[in-house]
Amino acid sequence: MKSGFSIKRIENLLPFLVTGFFLSFLCSCAVGLKSSSPLSAGYGIHIAPGLQLGESKNSAHLVTGYNNIWFNGGGGKGAYLQFGGQLRHSFGDAGGKGFWVGGEATYTRSTFKYDNTSFKESANGISFAPMAGYRFKVAKVPVSFYAAPGILRTGKFSSGGMTSSPAFTAFLGRIGFDVHFASLLSDKGR
């Protein structure tokens, strides 16, 4: 197998690069944090389009997210796939700039992959996180910076149908950046 630069390798990655750019441009990027011993960090992407609820300063958001967080000291990484919802309340004008607070609840699929081995284990769980952020505009596009310090509770981990590790509770939070393109599509978009 030849190593080095190859157009074929770039062509193979092109769909992933285009999809990643599209998703990161239309939604949000995040830095994921997980407690292990001590804190571990990684990266992720979260999509949270929302709608304003009536004439209030509240909005509801569907959430899909994925974080890769490396084990502290090396040895592998954890992948966290999340699906759920958020509620947010703005202290500024509805849809305008200002501080906001909210909460998030998600189903979380945790998968641990260890370096130099094919061993992988997975568990289902739930996560809850209070959220706080600041919304402002860059040109005409609304954006937010936010923090979501959450708690993750998993079931037992399994690999190949066998229980491999016990359930655990851990800190699973993130610091993120949202781009609110839904606000440009509709007055009620968030």
C-alpha positions, 0 to 999 in steps of 0.5 A: 500500500502506497503512502503519501498524498493521493487525489483518490484519498481526498475524493474518498473524504470529500462527501464527509468534508462537505457534509461536515462543513454544511452541518457546522455552518448551519448549526453549532460546534461544541467542545465536549467535556466529560469527567473521568479522572480528572476532566477529559475534553473533545469536540462535537457538533450539535444541531438544535433548530427551534421555534419561538413558542407563541408570542413569548420569549420561550423557544423549543429546540430539537437536538441531535449531537455527537461528541468525541472525547478522548480518555484522559492519559490516552488509550482511546475515546468515547463517542456520545450520540445524543437525541432530545430536546431543549427549552430556552427562555430569553431575557432580551427581546424575543429573537434579539440579543441578550442572555438566555437560560434553558434546559436540555434532556437527551437520550445518549448512546455512549460508545467506548473504543480502545486504542490498538484493539478492536474492542468496543463497548456501548451503553444507552443512557440519558443526560440532563443539562441546564444551559445558559448563553448569550445571543447576538448578531454577526451581520444579520445572522443571530449566533449564541455562545453557551455552556451546558454543564450536564449529568449523564447516566448510562446503563450497563455497557455491552460488547458482542451481546455480553455485559462488559462494564457497569453503569455509571453517572458522570459529568457530560457538558459542553461549551458551544457556539450556535448559528441560528439560521432558522431565524433568517427563514422565519420570524418564529425560527430560533 
